[in-house]
């Protein structure tokens, strides 16, 4: 996670209590504060950020008319459940 080609500096204001926690974590790991911040940002983007982008893409698909009627989805789910129940009662 070293600085390198394609990286850019940013600045932001951080509450003092959060900054203290970041510094404690950095000290405990013998890493610079920026390393801890970058790791936190990467984890956020991979988790919550990914969910946000998935929802955004889903909304775009709906706007483009790329959807499946709810009745079709329910029908498919009922088929899956029926097959699983049949397999469970036979086995």
N, CA, C and O atoms as a Tinker XYZ file with bonds, in Angstrom:
   364  protein
     1  N      0.811000   -1.189000    0.000000    73     2
     2  CA     0.000000    0.000000    0.000000    64     1     3
     3  C      0.853000    1.250000    0.000000    63     2     4     5
     4  O      0.464000    2.280000    0.549000    81     3
     5  N      1.978000    1.157000   -0.597000    73     3     6
     6  CA     2.872000    2.309000   -0.649000    64     5     7
     7  C      2.365000    3.314000   -1.675000    63     6     8     9
     8  O      1.651000    2.971000   -2.617000    81     7
     9  N      2.758000    4.570000   -1.459000    73     7    10
    10  CA     2.443000    5.579000   -2.460000    64     9    11
    11  C      3.128000    5.180000   -3.745000    63    10    12    13
    12  O      4.221000    4.616000   -3.734000    81    11
    13  N      2.475000    5.478000   -4.854000    73    11    14
    14  CA     3.090000    5.106000   -6.108000    64    13    15
    15  C      2.428000    5.803000   -7.261000    63    14    16    17
    16  O      1.680000    6.766000   -7.096000    81    15
    17  N      2.720000    5.297000   -8.426000    73    15    18
    18  CA     2.151000    5.849000   -9.644000    64    17    19
    19  C      0.636000    5.732000   -9.559000    63    18    20    21
    20  O      0.105000    4.689000   -9.177000    81    19
    21  N     -0.050000    6.800000   -9.914000    73    19    22
    22  CA    -1.501000    6.777000   -9.905000    64    21    23
    23  C     -2.110000    7.162000   -8.574000    63    22    24    25
    24  O     -3.324000    7.054000   -8.405000    81    23
    25  N     -1.314000    7.603000   -7.637000    73    23    26
    26  CA    -1.888000    8.042000   -6.364000    64    25    27
    27  C     -1.902000    9.562000   -6.319000    63    26    28    29
    28  O     -1.090000   10.233000   -6.956000    81    27
    29  N     -2.853000   10.085000   -5.544000    73    27    30
    30  CA    -2.965000   11.526000   -5.402000    64    29    31
    31  C     -3.209000   11.850000   -3.934000    63    30    32    33
    32  O     -3.892000   11.100000   -3.237000    81    31
    33  N     -2.665000   12.940000   -3.471000    73    31    34
    34  CA    -2.917000   13.331000   -2.080000    64    33    35
    35  C     -4.326000   13.888000   -1.925000    63    34    36    37
    36  O     -4.874000   14.499000   -2.842000    81    35
    37  N     -4.897000   13.667000   -0.751000    73    35    38
    38  CA    -6.170000   14.286000   -0.397000    64    37    39
    39  C     -6.021000   14.873000    1.005000    63    38    40    41
    40  O     -5.103000   14.512000    1.741000    81    39
    41  N     -6.907000   15.758000    1.360000    73    39    42
    42  CA    -6.916000   16.250000    2.735000    64    41    43
    43  C     -8.353000   16.247000    3.211000    63    42    44    45
    44  O     -9.279000   16.469000    2.431000    81    43
    45  N     -8.531000   15.995000    4.495000    73    43    46
    46  CA    -9.851000   16.019000    5.086000    64    45    47
    47  C     -9.733000   16.321000    6.568000    63    46    48    49
    48  O     -8.700000   16.082000    7.192000    81    47
    49  N    -10.805000   16.844000    7.108000    73    47    50
    50  CA   -10.843000   17.113000    8.543000    64    49    51
    51  C    -11.394000   15.883000    9.237000    63    50    52    53
    52  O    -12.388000   15.295000    8.811000    81    51
    53  N    -10.723000   15.509000   10.318000    73    51    54
    54  CA   -11.089000   14.301000   11.067000    64    53    55
    55  C    -11.276000   14.703000   12.525000    63    54    56    57
    56  O    -10.445000   15.425000   13.075000    81    55
    57  N    -12.357000   14.244000   13.160000    73    55    58
    58  CA   -12.528000   14.550000   14.578000    64    57    59
    59  C    -11.331000   14.064000   15.400000    63    58    60    61
    60  O    -10.727000   13.039000   15.084000    81    59
    61  N    -11.000000   14.801000   16.442000    73    59    62
    62  CA    -9.823000   14.483000   17.261000    64    61    63
    63  C     -9.853000   13.066000   17.816000    63    62    64    65
    64  O     -8.824000   12.390000   17.834000    81    63
    65  N    -11.025000   12.603000   18.271000    73    63    66
    66  CA   -11.088000   11.256000   18.848000    64    65    67
    67  C    -10.770000   10.184000   17.811000    63    66    68    69
    68  O    -10.111000    9.192000   18.124000    81    67
    69  N    -11.236000   10.379000   16.578000    73    67    70
    70  CA   -10.936000    9.424000   15.519000    64    69    71
    71  C     -9.454000    9.472000   15.154000    63    70    72    73
    72  O     -8.829000    8.436000   14.925000    81    71
    73  N     -8.907000   10.667000   15.102000    73    71    74
    74  CA    -7.488000   10.813000   14.791000    64    73    75
    75  C     -6.624000   10.122000   15.845000    63    74    76    77
    76  O     -5.620000    9.490000   15.514000    81    75
    77  N     -7.017000   10.244000   17.118000    73    75    78
    78  CA    -6.272000    9.563000   18.189000    64    77    79
    79  C     -6.313000    8.047000   17.995000    63    78    80    81
    80  O     -5.301000    7.366000   18.163000    81    79
    81  N     -7.489000    7.524000   17.638000    73    79    82
    82  CA    -7.601000    6.074000   17.412000    64    81    83
    83  C     -6.732000    5.642000   16.235000    63    82    84    85
    84  O     -6.053000    4.617000   16.306000    81    83
    85  N     -6.752000    6.409000   15.168000    73    83    86
    86  CA    -5.914000    6.084000   14.017000    64    85    87
    87  C     -4.438000    6.079000   14.401000    63    86    88    89
    88  O     -3.683000    5.196000   13.994000    81    87
    89  N     -4.036000    7.074000   15.188000    73    87    90
    90  CA    -2.643000    7.133000   15.633000    64    89    91
    91  C     -2.293000    5.953000   16.544000    63    90    92    93
    92  O     -1.197000    5.401000   16.449000    81    91
    93  N     -3.212000    5.570000   17.420000    73    91    94
    94  CA    -2.970000    4.412000   18.291000    64    93    95
    95  C     -2.801000    3.141000   17.466000    63    94    96    97
    96  O     -1.905000    2.337000   17.721000    81    95
    97  N     -3.664000    2.973000   16.484000    73    95    98
    98  CA    -3.584000    1.795000   15.614000    64    97    99
    99  C     -2.278000    1.806000   14.846000    63    98   100   101
   100  O     -1.589000    0.788000   14.773000    81    99
   101  N     -1.933000    2.950000   14.273000    73    99   102
   102  CA    -0.687000    3.065000   13.509000    64   101   103
   103  C      0.514000    2.743000   14.385000    63   102   104   105
   104  O      1.424000    2.032000   13.959000    81   103
   105  N      0.519000    3.262000   15.604000    73   103   106
   106  CA     1.626000    3.007000   16.521000    64   105   107
   107  C      1.714000    1.529000   16.880000    63   106   108   109
   108  O      2.800000    0.949000   16.896000    81   107
   109  N      0.569000    0.929000   17.167000    73   107   110
   110  CA     0.548000   -0.490000   17.533000    64   109   111
   111  C      1.042000   -1.372000   16.400000    63   110   112   113
   112  O      1.624000   -2.430000   16.642000    81   111
   113  N      0.813000   -0.943000   15.157000    73   111   114
   114  CA     1.224000   -1.727000   13.998000    64   113   115
   115  C      2.579000   -1.291000   13.451000    63   114   116   117
   116  O      3.085000   -1.877000   12.494000    81   115
   117  N      3.162000   -0.265000   14.059000    73   115   118
   118  CA     4.416000    0.300000   13.576000    64   117   119
   119  C      4.308000    0.685000   12.101000    63   118   120   121
   120  O      5.173000    0.372000   11.283000    81   119
   121  N      3.211000    1.374000   11.799000    73   119   122
   122  CA     2.932000    1.846000   10.444000    64   121   123
   123  C      2.623000    3.338000   10.507000    63   122   124   125
   124  O      2.273000    3.843000   11.573000    81   123
   125  N      2.742000    4.041000    9.407000    73   123   126
   126  CA     2.349000    5.453000    9.403000    64   125   127
   127  C      0.828000    5.600000    9.395000    63   126   128   129
   128  O      0.105000    4.703000    8.961000    81   127
   129  N      0.370000    6.723000    9.872000    73   127   130
   130  CA    -1.065000    7.014000    9.905000    64   129   131
   131  C     -1.677000    6.871000    8.513000    63   130   132   133
   132  O     -2.777000    6.338000    8.367000    81   131
   133  N     -0.969000    7.343000    7.500000    73   131   134
   134  CA    -1.504000    7.281000    6.138000    64   133   135
   135  C     -1.758000    5.844000    5.693000    63   134   136   137
   136  O     -2.711000    5.593000    4.955000    81   135
   137  N     -0.928000    4.896000    6.125000    73   135   138
   138  CA    -1.110000    3.486000    5.795000    64   137   139
   139  C     -2.420000    2.982000    6.393000    63   138   140   141
   140  O     -3.189000    2.287000    5.728000    81   139
   141  N     -2.669000    3.339000    7.661000    73   139   142
   142  CA    -3.898000    2.919000    8.334000    64   141   143
   143  C     -5.118000    3.544000    7.640000    63   142   144   145
   144  O     -6.119000    2.864000    7.415000    81   143
   145  N     -5.034000    4.811000    7.310000    73   143   146
   146  CA    -6.140000    5.490000    6.634000    64   145   147
   147  C     -6.418000    4.872000    5.272000    63   146   148   149
   148  O     -7.575000    4.657000    4.910000    81   147
   149  N     -5.372000    4.586000    4.522000    73   147   150
   150  CA    -5.543000    3.981000    3.206000    64   149   151
   151  C     -6.182000    2.603000    3.325000    63   150   152   153
   152  O     -7.064000    2.250000    2.542000    81   151
   153  N     -5.736000    1.833000    4.299000    73   151   154
   154  CA    -6.329000    0.505000    4.512000    64   153   155
   155  C     -7.806000    0.629000    4.870000    63   154   156   157
   156  O     -8.631000   -0.126000    4.357000    81   155
   157  N     -8.145000    1.570000    5.742000    73   155   158
   158  CA    -9.541000    1.781000    6.129000    64   157   159
   159  C    -10.389000    2.184000    4.920000    63   158   160   161
   160  O    -11.511000    1.705000    4.756000    81   159
   161  N     -9.852000    3.058000    4.085000    73   159   162
   162  CA   -10.581000    3.471000    2.891000    64   161   163
   163  C    -10.785000    2.302000    1.928000    63   162   164   165
   164  O    -11.863000    2.139000    1.356000    81   163
   165  N     -9.752000    1.501000    1.755000    73   163   166
   166  CA    -9.881000    0.333000    0.868000    64   165   167
   167  C    -10.940000   -0.639000    1.371000    63   166   168   169
   168  O    -11.731000   -1.161000    0.586000    81   167
   169  N    -10.958000   -0.880000    2.677000    73   167   170
   170  CA   -11.957000   -1.778000    3.250000    64   169   171
   171  C    -13.363000   -1.208000    3.094000    63   170   172   173
   172  O    -14.302000   -1.943000    2.788000    81   171
   173  N    -13.507000    0.086000    3.301000    73   171   174
   174  CA   -14.809000    0.732000    3.125000    64   173   175
   175  C    -15.286000    0.597000    1.682000    63   174   176   177
   176  O    -16.431000    0.218000    1.432000    81   175
   177  N    -14.406000    0.906000    0.738000    73   175   178
   178  CA   -14.775000    0.843000   -0.675000    64   177   179
   179  C    -15.128000   -0.594000   -1.080000    63   178   180   181
   180  O    -16.050000   -0.807000   -1.867000    81   179
   181  N    -14.403000   -1.569000   -0.550000    73   179   182
   182  CA   -14.657000   -2.965000   -0.886000    64   181   183
   183  C    -15.961000   -3.481000   -0.271000    63   182   184   185
   184  O    -16.584000   -4.386000   -0.826000    81   183
   185  N    -16.376000   -2.928000    0.852000    73   183   186
   186  CA   -17.554000   -3.424000    1.552000    64   185   187
   187  C    -18.762000   -2.504000    1.303000    63   186   188   189
   188  O    -19.545000   -2.734000    0.382000    81   187
   189  N    -18.896000   -1.501000    2.104000    73   187   190
   190  CA   -20.057000   -0.613000    2.008000    64   189   191
   191  C    -20.085000    0.132000    0.679000    63   190   192   193
   192  O    -21.149000    0.313000    0.087000    81   191
   193  N    -18.938000    0.554000    0.220000    73   191   194
   194  CA   -18.884000    1.250000   -1.065000    64   193   195
   195  C    -19.359000    0.362000   -2.203000    63   194   196   197
   196  O    -20.067000    0.823000   -3.098000    81   195
   197  N    -18.972000   -0.918000   -2.174000    73   195   198
   198  CA   -19.405000   -1.855000   -3.212000    64   197   199
   199  C    -20.918000   -2.029000   -3.189000    63   198   200   201
   200  O    -21.552000   -2.110000   -4.241000    81   199
   201  N    -21.495000   -2.087000   -2.000000    73   199   202
   202  CA   -22.955000   -2.204000   -1.893000    64   201   203
   203  C    -23.641000   -0.982000   -2.501000    63   202   204   205
   204  O    -24.636000   -1.110000   -3.214000    81   203
   205  N    -23.111000    0.181000   -2.217000    73   203   206
   206  CA   -23.689000    1.417000   -2.769000    64   205   207
   207  C    -23.633000    1.393000   -4.294000    63   206   208   209
   208  O    -24.605000    1.743000   -4.962000    81   207
   209  N    -22.496000    0.980000   -4.837000    73   207   210
   210  CA   -22.360000    0.926000   -6.294000    64   209   211
   211  C    -23.254000   -0.150000   -6.899000    63   210   212   213
   212  O    -23.765000    0.033000   -8.004000    81   211
   213  N    -23.456000   -1.270000   -6.204000    73   211   214
   214  CA   -24.369000   -2.312000   -6.682000    64   213   215
   215  C    -25.802000   -1.784000   -6.762000    63   214   216   217
   216  O    -26.512000   -2.041000   -7.734000    81   215
   217  N    -26.219000   -1.045000   -5.734000    73   215   218
   218  CA   -27.566000   -0.457000   -5.736000    64   217   219
   219  C    -27.690000    0.547000   -6.885000    63   218   220   221
   220  O    -28.699000    0.581000   -7.589000    81   219
   221  N    -26.657000    1.354000   -7.060000    73   219   222
   222  CA   -26.668000    2.333000   -8.150000    64   221   223
   223  C    -26.829000    1.630000   -9.497000    63   222   224   225
   224  O    -27.619000    2.066000  -10.334000    81   223
   225  N    -26.086000    0.549000   -9.708000    73   223   226
   226  CA   -26.180000   -0.203000  -10.961000    64   225   227
   227  C    -27.558000   -0.846000  -11.103000    63   226   228   229
   228  O    -28.115000   -0.880000  -12.200000    81   227
   229  N    -28.100000   -1.349000  -10.016000    73   227   230
   230  CA   -29.443000   -1.929000  -10.060000    64   229   231
   231  C    -30.487000   -0.901000  -10.460000    63   230   232   233
   232  O    -31.391000   -1.192000  -11.244000    81   231
   233  N    -30.359000    0.296000   -9.922000    73   231   234
   234  CA   -31.286000    1.368000  -10.293000    64   233   235
   235  C    -31.137000    1.723000  -11.777000    63   234   236   237
   236  O    -32.128000    1.982000  -12.460000    81   235
   237  N    -29.905000    1.734000  -12.263000    73   235   238
   238  CA   -29.671000    2.024000  -13.684000    64   237   239
   239  C    -30.285000    0.932000  -14.555000    63   238   240   241
   240  O    -30.852000    1.228000  -15.607000    81   239
   241  N    -30.178000   -0.328000  -14.129000    73   239   242
   242  CA   -30.789000   -1.426000  -14.888000    64   241   243
   243  C    -32.304000   -1.271000  -14.938000    63   242   244   245
   244  O    -32.920000   -1.482000  -15.982000    81   243
   245  N    -32.902000   -0.900000  -13.807000    73   243   246
   246  CA   -34.342000   -0.664000  -13.796000    64   245   247
   247  C    -34.718000    0.479000  -14.725000    63   246   248   249
   248  O    -35.714000    0.398000  -15.444000    81   247
   249  N    -33.930000    1.536000  -14.712000    73   247   250
   250  CA   -34.190000    2.678000  -15.597000    64   249   251
   251  C    -34.117000    2.269000  -17.068000    63   250   252   253
   252  O    -34.835000    2.817000  -17.904000    81   251
   253  N    -33.247000    1.301000  -17.383000    73   251   254
   254  CA   -33.107000    0.820000  -18.763000    64   253   255
   255  C    -34.145000   -0.249000  -19.095000    63   254   256   257
   256  O    -34.180000   -0.754000  -20.217000    81   255
   257  N    -34.987000   -0.594000  -18.126000    73   255   258
   258  CA   -36.014000   -1.612000  -18.362000    64   257   259
   259  C    -35.490000   -3.031000  -18.259000    63   258   260   261
   260  O    -36.140000   -3.967000  -18.724000    81   259
   261  N    -34.336000   -3.200000  -17.663000    73   259   262
   262  CA   -33.726000   -4.529000  -17.525000    64   261   263
   263  C    -34.150000   -5.153000  -16.195000    63   262   264   265
   264  O    -33.378000   -5.201000  -15.237000    81   263
   265  N    -35.382000   -5.625000  -16.164000    73   263   266
   266  CA   -35.871000   -6.230000  -14.931000    64   265   267
   267  C    -36.695000   -7.469000  -15.260000    63   266   268   269
   268  O    -37.051000   -7.709000  -16.414000    81   267
   269  N    -36.987000   -8.240000  -14.234000    73   267   270
   270  CA   -37.789000   -9.448000  -14.369000    64   269   271
   271  C    -39.049000   -9.232000  -13.541000    63   270   272   273
   272  O    -38.968000   -8.767000  -12.404000    81   271
   273  N    -40.203000   -9.559000  -14.090000    73   271   274
   274  CA   -41.435000   -9.393000  -13.320000    64   273   275
   275  C    -41.384000  -10.198000  -12.015000    63   274   276   277
   276  O    -40.879000  -11.321000  -11.983000    81   275
   277  N    -41.909000   -9.611000  -10.956000    73   275   278
   278  CA   -41.888000  -10.240000   -9.640000    64   277   279
   279  C    -42.556000  -11.612000   -9.667000    63   278   280   281
   280  O    -42.076000  -12.540000   -9.016000    81   279
   281  N    -43.650000  -11.756000  -10.404000    73   279   282
   282  CA   -44.348000  -13.045000  -10.470000    64   281   283
   283  C    -43.436000  -14.135000  -11.040000    63   282   284   285
   284  O    -43.508000  -15.286000  -10.609000    81   283
   285  N    -42.581000  -13.783000  -12.006000    73   283   286
   286  CA   -41.635000  -14.756000  -12.568000    64   285   287
   287  C    -40.612000  -15.184000  -11.526000    63   286   288   289
   288  O    -40.278000  -16.364000  -11.421000    81   287
   289  N    -40.118000  -14.225000  -10.760000    73   287   290
   290  CA   -39.133000  -14.524000   -9.718000    64   289   291
   291  C    -39.751000  -15.426000   -8.658000    63   290   292   293
   292  O    -39.141000  -16.411000   -8.242000    81   291
   293  N    -40.962000  -15.091000   -8.222000    73   291   294
   294  CA   -41.643000  -15.900000   -7.208000    64   293   295
   295  C    -41.884000  -17.305000   -7.738000    63   294   296   297
   296  O    -41.710000  -18.280000   -7.006000    81   295
   297  N    -42.281000  -17.422000   -8.997000    73   295   298
   298  CA   -42.492000  -18.736000   -9.604000    64   297   299
   299  C    -41.226000  -19.580000   -9.595000    63   298   300   301
   300  O    -41.266000  -20.766000   -9.268000    81   299
   301  N    -40.112000  -18.972000   -9.953000    73   299   302
   302  CA   -38.839000  -19.696000   -9.943000    64   301   303
   303  C    -38.458000  -20.128000   -8.528000    63   302   304   305
   304  O    -37.989000  -21.247000   -8.318000    81   303
   305  N    -38.665000  -19.234000   -7.562000    73   303   306
   306  CA   -38.360000  -19.583000   -6.176000    64   305   307
   307  C    -39.240000  -20.724000   -5.677000    63   306   308   309
   308  O    -38.766000  -21.616000   -4.974000    81   307
   309  N    -40.509000  -20.695000   -6.038000    73   307   310
   310  CA   -41.407000  -21.775000   -5.631000    64   309   311
   311  C    -40.954000  -23.107000   -6.214000    63   310   312   313
   312  O    -41.042000  -24.136000   -5.543000    81   311
   313  N    -40.472000  -23.103000   -7.455000    73   311   314
   314  CA   -39.949000  -24.319000   -8.077000    64   313   315
   315  C    -38.724000  -24.833000   -7.328000    63   314   316   317
   316  O    -38.607000  -26.033000   -7.076000    81   315
   317  N    -37.827000  -23.947000   -6.977000    73   315   318
   318  CA   -36.615000  -24.334000   -6.250000    64   317   319
   319  C    -36.986000  -24.930000   -4.895000    63   318   320   321
   320  O    -36.445000  -25.962000   -4.497000    81   319
   321  N    -37.909000  -24.277000   -4.188000    73   319   322
   322  CA   -38.332000  -24.769000   -2.872000    64   321   323
   323  C    -39.016000  -26.117000   -3.009000    63   322   324   325
   324  O    -38.760000  -27.019000   -2.212000    81   323
   325  N    -39.884000  -26.274000   -4.007000    73   323   326
   326  CA   -40.587000  -27.545000   -4.205000    64   325   327
   327  C    -39.599000  -28.669000   -4.493000    63   326   328   329
   328  O    -39.743000  -29.769000   -3.958000    81   327
   329  N    -38.607000  -28.408000   -5.323000    73   327   330
   330  CA   -37.596000  -29.435000   -5.621000    64   329   331
   331  C    -36.800000  -29.795000   -4.376000    63   330   332   333
   332  O    -36.514000  -30.970000   -4.142000    81   331
   333  N    -36.442000  -28.802000   -3.578000    73   331   334
   334  CA   -35.685000  -29.056000   -2.354000    64   333   335
   335  C    -36.522000  -29.853000   -1.362000    63   334   336   337
   336  O    -36.015000  -30.765000   -0.709000    81   335
   337  N    -37.805000  -29.510000   -1.249000    73   335   338
   338  CA   -38.683000  -30.237000   -0.332000    64   337   339
   339  C    -38.879000  -31.679000   -0.796000    63   338   340   341
   340  O    -38.892000  -32.602000    0.019000    81   339
   341  N    -39.031000  -31.871000   -2.110000    73   339   342
   342  CA   -39.192000  -33.227000   -2.655000    64   341   343
   343  C    -37.939000  -34.052000   -2.414000    63   342   344   345
   344  O    -38.019000  -35.227000   -2.057000    81   343
   345  N    -36.800000  -33.444000   -2.608000    73   343   346
   346  CA   -35.525000  -34.141000   -2.384000    64   345   347
   347  C    -35.373000  -34.492000   -0.925000    63   346   348   349
   348  O    -34.873000  -35.568000   -0.596000    81   347
   349  N    -35.797000  -33.605000   -0.043000    73   347   350
   350  CA   -35.671000  -33.808000    1.409000    64   349   351
   351  C    -36.600000  -34.929000    1.874000    63   350   352   353
   352  O    -36.200000  -35.733000    2.716000    81   351
   353  N    -37.821000  -35.008000    1.356000    73   351   354
   354  CA   -38.768000  -36.028000    1.806000    64   353   355
   355  C    -38.436000  -37.392000    1.216000    63   354   356   357
   356  O    -38.723000  -38.417000    1.834000    81   355
   357  N    -37.835000  -37.419000    0.025000    73   355   358
   358  CA   -37.452000  -38.686000   -0.603000    64   357   359
   359  C    -36.206000  -39.259000    0.053000    63   358   360   361
   360  O    -36.119000  -40.462000    0.301000    81   359
   361  N    -35.237000  -38.383000    0.333000    73   359   362
   362  CA   -33.952000  -38.806000    0.862000    64   361   363
   363  C    -34.063000  -39.112000    2.284000    63   362   364
   364  O    -33.074000  -39.490000    2.914000    81   363
